[in-house]
């Protein structure tokens, strides 16, 4: 069974940092594009950061550029989202997703991904 298992969500103060993890089970992440998406209450799911299967192409939402970093550790079959300088507007449920074939022009389009993690809550508040 193919699964993505997420961890790392928490309550953090503004300006703090968190690292989210997304571990693959039942398949090898090497051959998949990976996306991190988030959904806040009453809002649509949006792409936060995505990385191609080769790791050559990455994409970041304008709102997180310079603060978030996506990376993949193929040896651990895990993808990470390092989030620094967190703001209250980053509060959302964060999801990772995987797809074996994604056009580089659609790297962060959520409807192009079929396999999703369970989601993890990130709350930024003082």
Jmol script that loads the backbone (N, CA, C; Angstrom):
load data "model"
ATOM      1  N   UNK A   1       0.842  -1.183   0.000  1.00  0.00           N
ATOM      2  CA  UNK A   1       0.000   0.000   0.000  1.00  0.00           C
ATOM      3  C   UNK A   1       0.882   1.240   0.000  1.00  0.00           C
ATOM      4  N   UNK A   2       0.575   2.155  -0.907  1.00  0.00           N
ATOM      5  CA  UNK A   2       1.353   3.386  -1.004  1.00  0.00           C
ATOM      6  C   UNK A   2       0.820   4.389  -0.006  1.00  0.00           C
ATOM      7  N   UNK A   3       1.723   4.937   0.808  1.00  0.00           N
ATOM      8  CA  UNK A   3       1.311   5.911   1.815  1.00  0.00           C
ATOM      9  C   UNK A   3       2.350   6.991   1.975  1.00  0.00           C
ATOM     10  N   UNK A   4       1.862   8.175   2.344  1.00  0.00           N
ATOM     11  CA  UNK A   4       2.717   9.271   2.782  1.00  0.00           C
ATOM     12  C   UNK A   4       2.356   9.569   4.221  1.00  0.00           C
ATOM     13  N   UNK A   5       3.340   9.530   5.107  1.00  0.00           N
ATOM     14  CA  UNK A   5       3.107   9.751   6.527  1.00  0.00           C
ATOM     15  C   UNK A   5       3.807  11.036   6.949  1.00  0.00           C
ATOM     16  N   UNK A   6       3.010  11.978   7.434  1.00  0.00           N
ATOM     17  CA  UNK A   6       3.532  13.289   7.791  1.00  0.00           C
ATOM     18  C   UNK A   6       3.776  13.404   9.294  1.00  0.00           C
ATOM     19  N   UNK A   7       4.700  14.296   9.634  1.00  0.00           N
ATOM     20  CA  UNK A   7       4.946  14.625  11.037  1.00  0.00           C
ATOM     21  C   UNK A   7       5.539  16.027  11.109  1.00  0.00           C
ATOM     22  N   UNK A   8       5.473  16.623  12.303  1.00  0.00           N
ATOM     23  CA  UNK A   8       6.163  17.876  12.531  1.00  0.00           C
ATOM     24  C   UNK A   8       5.295  19.090  12.797  1.00  0.00           C
ATOM     25  N   UNK A   9       3.995  18.981  12.618  1.00  0.00           N
ATOM     26  CA  UNK A   9       3.163  20.138  12.890  1.00  0.00           C
ATOM     27  C   UNK A   9       3.129  20.477  14.363  1.00  0.00           C
ATOM     28  N   UNK A  10       2.908  21.753  14.674  1.00  0.00           N
ATOM     29  CA  UNK A  10       2.903  22.185  16.069  1.00  0.00           C
ATOM     30  C   UNK A  10       2.364  23.600  16.178  1.00  0.00           C
ATOM     31  N   UNK A  11       2.248  24.052  17.422  1.00  0.00           N
ATOM     32  CA  UNK A  11       1.958  25.456  17.735  1.00  0.00           C
ATOM     33  C   UNK A  11       3.300  26.148  17.936  1.00  0.00           C
ATOM     34  N   UNK A  12       3.516  27.247  17.229  1.00  0.00           N
ATOM     35  CA  UNK A  12       4.788  27.958  17.319  1.00  0.00           C
ATOM     36  C   UNK A  12       4.518  29.452  17.354  1.00  0.00           C
ATOM     37  N   UNK A  13       5.395  30.187  18.003  1.00  0.00           N
ATOM     38  CA  UNK A  13       5.234  31.633  18.077  1.00  0.00           C
ATOM     39  C   UNK A  13       5.685  32.294  16.774  1.00  0.00           C
ATOM     40  N   UNK A  14       5.148  33.474  16.472  1.00  0.00           N
ATOM     41  CA  UNK A  14       5.622  34.208  15.289  1.00  0.00           C
ATOM     42  C   UNK A  14       7.142  34.394  15.334  1.00  0.00           C
ATOM     43  N   UNK A  15       7.763  34.196  14.166  1.00  0.00           N
ATOM     44  CA  UNK A  15       9.213  34.274  14.087  1.00  0.00           C
ATOM     45  C   UNK A  15       9.912  32.958  14.329  1.00  0.00           C
ATOM     46  N   UNK A  16       9.171  31.962  14.771  1.00  0.00           N
ATOM     47  CA  UNK A  16       9.760  30.657  15.056  1.00  0.00           C
ATOM     48  C   UNK A  16       9.941  29.805  13.818  1.00  0.00           C
ATOM     49  N   UNK A  17      10.434  28.587  14.050  1.00  0.00           N
ATOM     50  CA  UNK A  17      10.718  27.659  12.956  1.00  0.00           C
ATOM     51  C   UNK A  17      10.103  26.289  13.230  1.00  0.00           C
ATOM     52  N   UNK A  18       9.813  25.584  12.150  1.00  0.00           N
ATOM     53  CA  UNK A  18       9.336  24.210  12.215  1.00  0.00           C
ATOM     54  C   UNK A  18       9.873  23.465  11.012  1.00  0.00           C
ATOM     55  N   UNK A  19      10.034  22.160  11.171  1.00  0.00           N
ATOM     56  CA  UNK A  19      10.362  21.323  10.022  1.00  0.00           C
ATOM     57  C   UNK A  19       9.301  20.223   9.914  1.00  0.00           C
ATOM     58  N   UNK A  20       8.650  20.203   8.769  1.00  0.00           N
ATOM     59  CA  UNK A  20       7.683  19.150   8.482  1.00  0.00           C
ATOM     60  C   UNK A  20       8.372  18.029   7.713  1.00  0.00           C
ATOM     61  N   UNK A  21       7.955  16.809   8.009  1.00  0.00           N
ATOM     62  CA  UNK A  21       8.498  15.634   7.323  1.00  0.00           C
ATOM     63  C   UNK A  21       7.381  14.885   6.610  1.00  0.00           C
ATOM     64  N   UNK A  22       7.750  14.257   5.513  1.00  0.00           N
ATOM     65  CA  UNK A  22       6.802  13.458   4.726  1.00  0.00           C
ATOM     66  C   UNK A  22       7.540  12.206   4.293  1.00  0.00           C
ATOM     67  N   UNK A  23       7.226  11.091   4.932  1.00  0.00           N
ATOM     68  CA  UNK A  23       7.921   9.834   4.662  1.00  0.00           C
ATOM     69  C   UNK A  23       7.061   8.928   3.793  1.00  0.00           C
ATOM     70  N   UNK A  24       7.682   8.344   2.782  1.00  0.00           N
ATOM     71  CA  UNK A  24       6.966   7.441   1.886  1.00  0.00           C
ATOM     72  C   UNK A  24       7.030   6.010   2.392  1.00  0.00           C
ATOM     73  N   UNK A  25       5.930   5.309   2.232  1.00  0.00           N
ATOM     74  CA  UNK A  25       5.855   3.903   2.604  1.00  0.00           C
ATOM     75  C   UNK A  25       5.278   3.121   1.443  1.00  0.00           C
ATOM     76  N   UNK A  26       5.963   2.039   1.060  1.00  0.00           N
ATOM     77  CA  UNK A  26       5.462   1.200  -0.022  1.00  0.00           C
ATOM     78  C   UNK A  26       5.932   1.593  -1.405  1.00  0.00           C
ATOM     79  N   UNK A  27       6.709   2.648  -1.504  1.00  0.00           N
ATOM     80  CA  UNK A  27       7.256   3.052  -2.794  1.00  0.00           C
ATOM     81  C   UNK A  27       8.471   3.940  -2.554  1.00  0.00           C
ATOM     82  N   UNK A  28       9.201   4.194  -3.646  1.00  0.00           N
ATOM     83  CA  UNK A  28      10.416   4.998  -3.557  1.00  0.00           C
ATOM     84  C   UNK A  28      10.138   6.403  -4.048  1.00  0.00           C
ATOM     85  N   UNK A  29      10.425   7.363  -3.183  1.00  0.00           N
ATOM     86  CA  UNK A  29      10.135   8.753  -3.518  1.00  0.00           C
ATOM     87  C   UNK A  29      11.021   9.308  -4.626  1.00  0.00           C
ATOM     88  N   UNK A  30      12.144   8.654  -4.883  1.00  0.00           N
ATOM     89  CA  UNK A  30      13.112   9.148  -5.875  1.00  0.00           C
ATOM     90  C   UNK A  30      12.444   9.509  -7.194  1.00  0.00           C
ATOM     91  N   UNK A  31      11.409   8.735  -7.577  1.00  0.00           N
ATOM     92  CA  UNK A  31      10.847   8.872  -8.907  1.00  0.00           C
ATOM     93  C   UNK A  31       9.584   9.721  -8.935  1.00  0.00           C
ATOM     94  N   UNK A  32       9.350  10.432  -7.838  1.00  0.00           N
ATOM     95  CA  UNK A  32       8.122  11.206  -7.720  1.00  0.00           C
ATOM     96  C   UNK A  32       8.416  12.688  -7.515  1.00  0.00           C
ATOM     97  N   UNK A  33       7.595  13.514  -8.138  1.00  0.00           N
ATOM     98  CA  UNK A  33       7.558  14.917  -7.745  1.00  0.00           C
ATOM     99  C   UNK A  33       6.800  15.003  -6.419  1.00  0.00           C
ATOM    100  N   UNK A  34       7.228  15.916  -5.565  1.00  0.00           N
ATOM    101  CA  UNK A  34       6.617  16.086  -4.246  1.00  0.00           C
ATOM    102  C   UNK A  34       6.172  17.526  -4.076  1.00  0.00           C
ATOM    103  N   UNK A  35       4.987  17.668  -3.540  1.00  0.00           N
ATOM    104  CA  UNK A  35       4.484  19.002  -3.254  1.00  0.00           C
ATOM    105  C   UNK A  35       4.064  19.144  -1.810  1.00  0.00           C
ATOM    106  N   UNK A  36       4.278  20.323  -1.267  1.00  0.00           N
ATOM    107  CA  UNK A  36       3.710  20.707   0.030  1.00  0.00           C
ATOM    108  C   UNK A  36       2.605  21.727  -0.254  1.00  0.00           C
ATOM    109  N   UNK A  37       1.451  21.460   0.305  1.00  0.00           N
ATOM    110  CA  UNK A  37       0.295  22.323   0.116  1.00  0.00           C
ATOM    111  C   UNK A  37      -0.264  22.668   1.490  1.00  0.00           C
ATOM    112  N   UNK A  38      -1.061  23.724   1.540  1.00  0.00           N
ATOM    113  CA  UNK A  38      -1.698  24.075   2.810  1.00  0.00           C
ATOM    114  C   UNK A  38      -3.122  24.573   2.543  1.00  0.00           C
ATOM    115  N   UNK A  39      -3.927  24.403   3.577  1.00  0.00           N
ATOM    116  CA  UNK A  39      -5.306  24.869   3.486  1.00  0.00           C
ATOM    117  C   UNK A  39      -5.714  25.471   4.822  1.00  0.00           C
ATOM    118  N   UNK A  40      -6.052  26.741   4.758  1.00  0.00           N
ATOM    119  CA  UNK A  40      -6.545  27.444   5.936  1.00  0.00           C
ATOM    120  C   UNK A  40      -8.070  27.409   5.927  1.00  0.00           C
ATOM    121  N   UNK A  41      -8.705  27.561   7.085  1.00  0.00           N
ATOM    122  CA  UNK A  41     -10.171  27.520   7.145  1.00  0.00           C
ATOM    123  C   UNK A  41     -10.794  28.527   6.184  1.00  0.00           C
ATOM    124  N   UNK A  42     -11.734  28.049   5.380  1.00  0.00           N
ATOM    125  CA  UNK A  42     -12.436  28.916   4.455  1.00  0.00           C
ATOM    126  C   UNK A  42     -11.671  29.293   3.211  1.00  0.00           C
ATOM    127  N   UNK A  43     -10.479  28.704   3.036  1.00  0.00           N
ATOM    128  CA  UNK A  43      -9.668  29.022   1.858  1.00  0.00           C
ATOM    129  C   UNK A  43      -9.396  27.773   1.039  1.00  0.00           C
ATOM    130  N   UNK A  44      -9.037  27.988  -0.214  1.00  0.00           N
ATOM    131  CA  UNK A  44      -8.698  26.872  -1.081  1.00  0.00           C
ATOM    132  C   UNK A  44      -7.302  26.340  -0.738  1.00  0.00           C
ATOM    133  N   UNK A  45      -7.089  25.086  -1.093  1.00  0.00           N
ATOM    134  CA  UNK A  45      -5.770  24.506  -0.908  1.00  0.00           C
ATOM    135  C   UNK A  45      -4.798  25.185  -1.872  1.00  0.00           C
ATOM    136  N   UNK A  46      -3.637  25.577  -1.359  1.00  0.00           N
ATOM    137  CA  UNK A  46      -2.668  26.265  -2.197  1.00  0.00           C
ATOM    138  C   UNK A  46      -1.316  25.568  -2.151  1.00  0.00           C
ATOM    139  N   UNK A  47      -0.592  25.686  -3.243  1.00  0.00           N
ATOM    140  CA  UNK A  47       0.752  25.129  -3.297  1.00  0.00           C
ATOM    141  C   UNK A  47       1.715  26.006  -2.521  1.00  0.00           C
ATOM    142  N   UNK A  48       2.489  25.415  -1.664  1.00  0.00           N
ATOM    143  CA  UNK A  48       3.473  26.131  -0.853  1.00  0.00           C
ATOM    144  C   UNK A  48       4.864  25.982  -1.457  1.00  0.00           C
ATOM    145  N   UNK A  49       5.257  24.731  -1.666  1.00  0.00           N
ATOM    146  CA  UNK A  49       6.576  24.461  -2.222  1.00  0.00           C
ATOM    147  C   UNK A  49       6.566  23.079  -2.843  1.00  0.00           C
ATOM    148  N   UNK A  50       7.177  22.954  -4.004  1.00  0.00           N
ATOM    149  CA  UNK A  50       7.162  21.685  -4.724  1.00  0.00           C
ATOM    150  C   UNK A  50       8.530  21.432  -5.344  1.00  0.00           C
ATOM    151  N   UNK A  51       8.839  20.152  -5.505  1.00  0.00           N
ATOM    152  CA  UNK A  51      10.146  19.779  -6.048  1.00  0.00           C
ATOM    153  C   UNK A  51       9.958  18.652  -7.052  1.00  0.00           C
ATOM    154  N   UNK A  52      10.676  18.730  -8.153  1.00  0.00           N
ATOM    155  CA  UNK A  52      10.571  17.701  -9.180  1.00  0.00           C
ATOM    156  C   UNK A  52      11.229  16.400  -8.726  1.00  0.00           C
ATOM    157  N   UNK A  53      10.986  15.327  -9.450  1.00  0.00           N
ATOM    158  CA  UNK A  53      11.555  14.033  -9.083  1.00  0.00           C
ATOM    159  C   UNK A  53      13.077  14.065  -9.121  1.00  0.00           C
ATOM    160  N   UNK A  54      13.631  14.831 -10.024  1.00  0.00           N
ATOM    161  CA  UNK A  54      15.092  14.930 -10.122  1.00  0.00           C
ATOM    162  C   UNK A  54      15.685  15.848  -9.069  1.00  0.00           C
ATOM    163  N   UNK A  55      14.822  16.697  -8.499  1.00  0.00           N
ATOM    164  CA  UNK A  55      15.318  17.688  -7.552  1.00  0.00           C
ATOM    165  C   UNK A  55      15.836  18.949  -8.215  1.00  0.00           C
ATOM    166  N   UNK A  56      15.854  18.959  -9.531  1.00  0.00           N
ATOM    167  CA  UNK A  56      16.407  20.104 -10.265  1.00  0.00           C
ATOM    168  C   UNK A  56      15.467  21.297 -10.202  1.00  0.00           C
ATOM    169  N   UNK A  57      14.162  21.019 -10.291  1.00  0.00           N
ATOM    170  CA  UNK A  57      13.187  22.113 -10.311  1.00  0.00           C
ATOM    171  C   UNK A  57      12.483  22.231  -8.978  1.00  0.00           C
ATOM    172  N   UNK A  58      12.398  23.451  -8.483  1.00  0.00           N
ATOM    173  CA  UNK A  58      11.624  23.734  -7.271  1.00  0.00           C
ATOM    174  C   UNK A  58      10.748  24.946  -7.526  1.00  0.00           C
ATOM    175  N   UNK A  59       9.695  25.015  -6.763  1.00  0.00           N
ATOM    176  CA  UNK A  59       8.764  26.137  -6.904  1.00  0.00           C
ATOM    177  C   UNK A  59       8.285  26.520  -5.512  1.00  0.00           C
ATOM    178  N   UNK A  60       8.198  27.828  -5.273  1.00  0.00           N
ATOM    179  CA  UNK A  60       7.731  28.344  -3.998  1.00  0.00           C
ATOM    180  C   UNK A  60       6.633  29.373  -4.230  1.00  0.00           C
ATOM    181  N   UNK A  61       5.663  29.362  -3.353  1.00  0.00           N
ATOM    182  CA  UNK A  61       4.674  30.437  -3.360  1.00  0.00           C
ATOM    183  C   UNK A  61       5.382  31.735  -2.990  1.00  0.00           C
ATOM    184  N   UNK A  62       4.930  32.834  -3.579  1.00  0.00           N
ATOM    185  CA  UNK A  62       5.567  34.131  -3.304  1.00  0.00           C
ATOM    186  C   UNK A  62       5.564  34.441  -1.800  1.00  0.00           C
ATOM    187  N   UNK A  63       4.519  34.015  -1.126  1.00  0.00           N
ATOM    188  CA  UNK A  63       4.361  34.345   0.290  1.00  0.00           C
ATOM    189  C   UNK A  63       5.376  33.644   1.182  1.00  0.00           C
ATOM    190  N   UNK A  64       6.047  32.604   0.675  1.00  0.00           N
ATOM    191  CA  UNK A  64       6.999  31.856   1.517  1.00  0.00           C
ATOM    192  C   UNK A  64       8.431  31.910   1.005  1.00  0.00           C
ATOM    193  N   UNK A  65       8.638  32.560  -0.135  1.00  0.00           N
ATOM    194  CA  UNK A  65       9.997  32.637  -0.686  1.00  0.00           C
ATOM    195  C   UNK A  65      10.945  33.293   0.305  1.00  0.00           C
ATOM    196  N   UNK A  66      12.104  32.664   0.457  1.00  0.00           N
ATOM    197  CA  UNK A  66      13.100  33.185   1.385  1.00  0.00           C
ATOM    198  C   UNK A  66      12.908  32.725   2.816  1.00  0.00           C
ATOM    199  N   UNK A  67      11.760  32.095   3.099  1.00  0.00           N
ATOM    200  CA  UNK A  67      11.489  31.631   4.468  1.00  0.00           C
ATOM    201  C   UNK A  67      11.380  30.103   4.534  1.00  0.00           C
ATOM    202  N   UNK A  68      10.840  29.490   3.503  1.00  0.00           N
ATOM    203  CA  UNK A  68      10.634  28.036   3.479  1.00  0.00           C
ATOM    204  C   UNK A  68      11.620  27.397   2.510  1.00  0.00           C
ATOM    205  N   UNK A  69      12.030  26.178   2.846  1.00  0.00           N
ATOM    206  CA  UNK A  69      12.928  25.420   1.977  1.00  0.00           C
ATOM    207  C   UNK A  69      12.459  23.978   1.889  1.00  0.00           C
ATOM    208  N   UNK A  70      12.295  23.494   0.662  1.00  0.00           N
ATOM    209  CA  UNK A  70      11.938  22.093   0.447  1.00  0.00           C
ATOM    210  C   UNK A  70      13.210  21.307   0.137  1.00  0.00           C
ATOM    211  N   UNK A  71      13.272  20.092   0.667  1.00  0.00           N
ATOM    212  CA  UNK A  71      14.426  19.240   0.380  1.00  0.00           C
ATOM    213  C   UNK A  71      13.993  17.785   0.429  1.00  0.00           C
ATOM    214  N   UNK A  72      14.804  16.947  -0.201  1.00  0.00           N
ATOM    215  CA  UNK A  72      14.482  15.520  -0.192  1.00  0.00           C
ATOM    216  C   UNK A  72      15.714  14.725   0.182  1.00  0.00           C
ATOM    217  N   UNK A  73      15.509  13.707   1.013  1.00  0.00           N
ATOM    218  CA  UNK A  73      16.576  12.788   1.415  1.00  0.00           C
ATOM    219  C   UNK A  73      16.177  11.418   0.872  1.00  0.00           C
ATOM    220  N   UNK A  74      16.718  11.082  -0.267  1.00  0.00           N
ATOM    221  CA  UNK A  74      16.327   9.827  -0.916  1.00  0.00           C
ATOM    222  C   UNK A  74      16.734   8.609  -0.093  1.00  0.00           C
ATOM    223  N   UNK A  75      17.820   8.716   0.647  1.00  0.00           N
ATOM    224  CA  UNK A  75      18.263   7.585   1.468  1.00  0.00           C
ATOM    225  C   UNK A  75      17.236   7.260   2.558  1.00  0.00           C
ATOM    226  N   UNK A  76      16.550   8.308   3.039  1.00  0.00           N
ATOM    227  CA  UNK A  76      15.530   8.113   4.080  1.00  0.00           C
ATOM    228  C   UNK A  76      14.128   8.056   3.496  1.00  0.00           C
ATOM    229  N   UNK A  77      14.038   8.193   2.162  1.00  0.00           N
ATOM    230  CA  UNK A  77      12.736   8.155   1.496  1.00  0.00           C
ATOM    231  C   UNK A  77      11.784   9.195   2.091  1.00  0.00           C
ATOM    232  N   UNK A  78      12.320  10.378   2.333  1.00  0.00           N
ATOM    233  CA  UNK A  78      11.589  11.422   3.059  1.00  0.00           C
ATOM    234  C   UNK A  78      11.829  12.781   2.399  1.00  0.00           C
ATOM    235  N   UNK A  79      10.797  13.596   2.420  1.00  0.00           N
ATOM    236  CA  UNK A  79      10.889  14.977   1.961  1.00  0.00           C
ATOM    237  C   UNK A  79      10.583  15.886   3.148  1.00  0.00           C
ATOM    238  N   UNK A  80      11.259  17.017   3.200  1.00  0.00           N
ATOM    239  CA  UNK A  80      11.118  17.944   4.315  1.00  0.00           C
ATOM    240  C   UNK A  80      10.666  19.316   3.826  1.00  0.00           C
ATOM    241  N   UNK A  81      10.026  20.041   4.711  1.00  0.00           N
ATOM    242  CA  UNK A  81       9.729  21.453   4.494  1.00  0.00           C
ATOM    243  C   UNK A  81      10.226  22.202   5.730  1.00  0.00           C
ATOM    244  N   UNK A  82      11.318  22.917   5.568  1.00  0.00           N
ATOM    245  CA  UNK A  82      11.846  23.741   6.638  1.00  0.00           C
ATOM    246  C   UNK A  82      11.175  25.099   6.572  1.00  0.00           C
ATOM    247  N   UNK A  83      10.545  25.491   7.661  1.00  0.00           N
ATOM    248  CA  UNK A  83       9.798  26.751   7.691  1.00  0.00           C
ATOM    249  C   UNK A  83      10.413  27.658   8.753  1.00  0.00           C
ATOM    250  N   UNK A  84      10.920  28.782   8.308  1.00  0.00           N
ATOM    251  CA  UNK A  84      11.534  29.764   9.213  1.00  0.00           C
ATOM    252  C   UNK A  84      10.744  31.059   9.187  1.00  0.00           C
ATOM    253  N   UNK A  85      10.990  31.894  10.175  1.00  0.00           N
ATOM    254  CA  UNK A  85      10.333  33.207  10.255  1.00  0.00           C
ATOM    255  C   UNK A  85       8.833  33.081  10.071  1.00  0.00           C
ATOM    256  N   UNK A  86       8.242  32.170  10.782  1.00  0.00           N
ATOM    257  CA  UNK A  86       6.823  31.888  10.606  1.00  0.00           C
ATOM    258  C   UNK A  86       5.956  33.068  11.007  1.00  0.00           C
ATOM    259  N   UNK A  87       4.853  33.223  10.279  1.00  0.00           N
ATOM    260  CA  UNK A  87       3.915  34.312  10.494  1.00  0.00           C
ATOM    261  C   UNK A  87       2.539  33.731  10.818  1.00  0.00           C
ATOM    262  N   UNK A  88       1.690  34.511  11.475  1.00  0.00           N
ATOM    263  CA  UNK A  88       0.338  34.011  11.758  1.00  0.00           C
ATOM    264  C   UNK A  88      -0.405  33.568  10.502  1.00  0.00           C
ATOM    265  N   UNK A  89      -0.148  34.224   9.388  1.00  0.00           N
ATOM    266  CA  UNK A  89      -0.833  33.848   8.148  1.00  0.00           C
ATOM    267  C   UNK A  89      -0.346  32.522   7.567  1.00  0.00           C
ATOM    268  N   UNK A  90       0.692  31.932   8.154  1.00  0.00           N
ATOM    269  CA  UNK A  90       1.113  30.590   7.739  1.00  0.00           C
ATOM    270  C   UNK A  90       0.290  29.499   8.413  1.00  0.00           C
ATOM    271  N   UNK A  91      -0.577  29.893   9.326  1.00  0.00           N
ATOM    272  CA  UNK A  91      -1.421  28.921  10.021  1.00  0.00           C
ATOM    273  C   UNK A  91      -2.336  28.203   9.044  1.00  0.00           C
ATOM    274  N   UNK A  92      -2.276  26.882   9.061  1.00  0.00           N
ATOM    275  CA  UNK A  92      -3.063  26.063   8.131  1.00  0.00           C
ATOM    276  C   UNK A  92      -2.796  24.590   8.423  1.00  0.00           C
ATOM    277  N   UNK A  93      -3.576  23.739   7.778  1.00  0.00           N
ATOM    278  CA  UNK A  93      -3.232  22.318   7.716  1.00  0.00           C
ATOM    279  C   UNK A  93      -2.332  22.129   6.503  1.00  0.00           C
ATOM    280  N   UNK A  94      -1.192  21.515   6.742  1.00  0.00           N
ATOM    281  CA  UNK A  94      -0.218  21.300   5.682  1.00  0.00           C
ATOM    282  C   UNK A  94      -0.267  19.846   5.225  1.00  0.00           C
ATOM    283  N   UNK A  95      -0.228  19.674   3.915  1.00  0.00           N
ATOM    284  CA  UNK A  95      -0.277  18.354   3.307  1.00  0.00           C
ATOM    285  C   UNK A  95       0.919  18.166   2.385  1.00  0.00           C
ATOM    286  N   UNK A  96       1.472  16.961   2.356  1.00  0.00           N
ATOM    287  CA  UNK A  96       2.409  16.619   1.301  1.00  0.00           C
ATOM    288  C   UNK A  96       1.687  15.719   0.297  1.00  0.00           C
ATOM    289  N   UNK A  97       2.180  15.725  -0.917  1.00  0.00           N
ATOM    290  CA  UNK A  97       1.585  14.926  -1.970  1.00  0.00           C
ATOM    291  C   UNK A  97       2.667  14.464  -2.936  1.00  0.00           C
ATOM    292  N   UNK A  98       2.416  13.349  -3.600  1.00  0.00           N
ATOM    293  CA  UNK A  98       3.399  12.783  -4.518  1.00  0.00           C
ATOM    294  C   UNK A  98       2.731  12.373  -5.828  1.00  0.00           C
ATOM    295  N   UNK A  99       3.468  12.514  -6.908  1.00  0.00           N
ATOM    296  CA  UNK A  99       2.971  12.154  -8.225  1.00  0.00           C
ATOM    297  C   UNK A  99       4.158  11.786  -9.098  1.00  0.00           C
ATOM    298  N   UNK A 100       4.088  10.656  -9.828  1.00  0.00           N
ATOM    299  CA  UNK A 100       5.257  10.238 -10.608  1.00  0.00           C
ATOM    300  C   UNK A 100       5.537  11.077 -11.847  1.00  0.00           C
ATOM    301  N   UNK A 101       4.487  11.660 -12.428  1.00  0.00           N
ATOM    302  CA  UNK A 101       4.712  12.434 -13.658  1.00  0.00           C
ATOM    303  C   UNK A 101       3.989  13.769 -13.550  1.00  0.00           C
ATOM    304  N   UNK A 102       4.777  14.803 -13.427  1.00  0.00           N
ATOM    305  CA  UNK A 102       4.240  16.162 -13.330  1.00  0.00           C
ATOM    306  C   UNK A 102       4.986  17.044 -14.319  1.00  0.00           C
ATOM    307  N   UNK A 103       4.237  17.801 -15.077  1.00  0.00           N
ATOM    308  CA  UNK A 103       4.883  18.777 -15.955  1.00  0.00           C
ATOM    309  C   UNK A 103       5.581  19.822 -15.099  1.00  0.00           C
ATOM    310  N   UNK A 104       6.804  20.221 -15.484  1.00  0.00           N
ATOM    311  CA  UNK A 104       7.483  21.267 -14.704  1.00  0.00           C
ATOM    312  C   UNK A 104       6.708  22.576 -14.677  1.00  0.00           C
ATOM    313  N   UNK A 105       5.778  22.732 -15.616  1.00  0.00           N
ATOM    314  CA  UNK A 105       4.980  23.952 -15.645  1.00  0.00           C
ATOM    315  C   UNK A 105       3.775  23.860 -14.710  1.00  0.00           C
ATOM    316  N   UNK A 106       3.543  22.675 -14.154  1.00  0.00           N
ATOM    317  CA  UNK A 106       2.402  22.480 -13.258  1.00  0.00           C
ATOM    318  C   UNK A 106       2.863  21.834 -11.958  1.00  0.00           C
ATOM    319  N   UNK A 107       4.066  22.155 -11.534  1.00  0.00           N
ATOM    320  CA  UNK A 107       4.702  21.453 -10.415  1.00  0.00           C
ATOM    321  C   UNK A 107       3.935  21.615  -9.106  1.00  0.00           C
ATOM    322  N   UNK A 108       3.225  22.717  -8.957  1.00  0.00           N
ATOM    323  CA  UNK A 108       2.553  22.979  -7.681  1.00  0.00           C
ATOM    324  C   UNK A 108       1.044  23.132  -7.842  1.00  0.00           C
ATOM    325  N   UNK A 109       0.485  22.398  -8.784  1.00  0.00           N
ATOM    326  CA  UNK A 109      -0.965  22.418  -8.975  1.00  0.00           C
ATOM    327  C   UNK A 109      -1.561  21.242  -8.212  1.00  0.00           C
ATOM    328  N   UNK A 110      -2.327  21.487  -7.161  1.00  0.00           N
ATOM    329  CA  UNK A 110      -2.775  20.384  -6.289  1.00  0.00           C
ATOM    330  C   UNK A 110      -3.608  19.329  -6.998  1.00  0.00           C
ATOM    331  N   UNK A 111      -4.388  19.719  -7.995  1.00  0.00           N
ATOM    332  CA  UNK A 111      -5.249  18.746  -8.679  1.00  0.00           C
ATOM    333  C   UNK A 111      -4.460  17.766  -9.538  1.00  0.00           C
ATOM    334  N   UNK A 112      -3.166  18.023  -9.741  1.00  0.00           N
ATOM    335  CA  UNK A 112      -2.327  17.108 -10.520  1.00  0.00           C
ATOM    336  C   UNK A 112      -1.719  16.001  -9.659  1.00  0.00           C
ATOM    337  N   UNK A 113      -1.946  16.053  -8.355  1.00  0.00           N
ATOM    338  CA  UNK A 113      -1.381  15.067  -7.429  1.00  0.00           C
ATOM    339  C   UNK A 113      -2.455  14.087  -6.974  1.00  0.00           C
ATOM    340  N   UNK A 114      -2.120  12.807  -6.949  1.00  0.00           N
ATOM    341  CA  UNK A 114      -3.094  11.776  -6.572  1.00  0.00           C
ATOM    342  C   UNK A 114      -2.848  11.183  -5.178  1.00  0.00           C
ATOM    343  N   UNK A 115      -1.608  11.131  -4.728  1.00  0.00           N
ATOM    344  CA  UNK A 115      -1.290  10.514  -3.444  1.00  0.00           C
ATOM    345  C   UNK A 115      -1.000  11.595  -2.410  1.00  0.00           C
ATOM    346  N   UNK A 116      -1.769  11.579  -1.308  1.00  0.00           N
ATOM    347  CA  UNK A 116      -1.685  12.639  -0.309  1.00  0.00           C
ATOM    348  C   UNK A 116      -1.392  12.089   1.079  1.00  0.00           C
ATOM    349  N   UNK A 117      -0.666  12.881   1.860  1.00  0.00           N
ATOM    350  CA  UNK A 117      -0.475  12.565   3.265  1.00  0.00           C
ATOM    351  C   UNK A 117      -1.719  12.924   4.066  1.00  0.00           C
ATOM    352  N   UNK A 118      -1.667  12.629   5.368  1.00  0.00           N
ATOM    353  CA  UNK A 118      -2.853  12.801   6.210  1.00  0.00           C
ATOM    354  C   UNK A 118      -3.065  14.231   6.663  1.00  0.00           C
ATOM    355  N   UNK A 119      -2.081  15.080   6.464  1.00  0.00           N
ATOM    356  CA  UNK A 119      -2.185  16.469   6.894  1.00  0.00           C
ATOM    357  C   UNK A 119      -1.675  16.651   8.310  1.00  0.00           C
ATOM    358  N   UNK A 120      -1.118  17.834   8.565  1.00  0.00           N
ATOM    359  CA  UNK A 120      -0.633  18.159   9.907  1.00  0.00           C
ATOM    360  C   UNK A 120      -0.888  19.636  10.164  1.00  0.00           C
ATOM    361  N   UNK A 121      -1.335  19.944  11.372  1.00  0.00           N
ATOM    362  CA  UNK A 121      -1.710  21.316  11.715  1.00  0.00           C
ATOM    363  C   UNK A 121      -0.481  22.125  12.105  1.00  0.00           C
ATOM    364  N   UNK A 122      -0.362  23.294  11.485  1.00  0.00           N
ATOM    365  CA  UNK A 122       0.645  24.279  11.879  1.00  0.00           C
ATOM    366  C   UNK A 122      -0.101  25.526  12.340  1.00  0.00           C
ATOM    367  N   UNK A 123       0.151  25.928  13.564  1.00  0.00           N
ATOM    368  CA  UNK A 123      -0.486  27.122  14.120  1.00  0.00           C
ATOM    369  C   UNK A 123       0.597  28.076  14.581  1.00  0.00           C
ATOM    370  N   UNK A 124       0.528  29.291  14.050  1.00  0.00           N
ATOM    371  CA  UNK A 124       1.502  30.322  14.411  1.00  0.00           C
ATOM    372  C   UNK A 124       0.754  31.391  15.202  1.00  0.00           C
ATOM    373  N   UNK A 125       1.056  31.454  16.477  1.00  0.00           N
ATOM    374  CA  UNK A 125       0.317  32.362  17.346  1.00  0.00           C
ATOM    375  C   UNK A 125       1.130  32.633  18.599  1.00  0.00           C
ATOM    376  N   UNK A 126       0.954  33.850  19.116  1.00  0.00           N
ATOM    377  CA  UNK A 126       1.612  34.194  20.375  1.00  0.00           C
ATOM    378  C   UNK A 126       0.674  33.925  21.553  1.00  0.00           C
TER     379      UNK A 126
END
end "model"
wireframe off; spacefill off
backbone 0.3
color backbone group
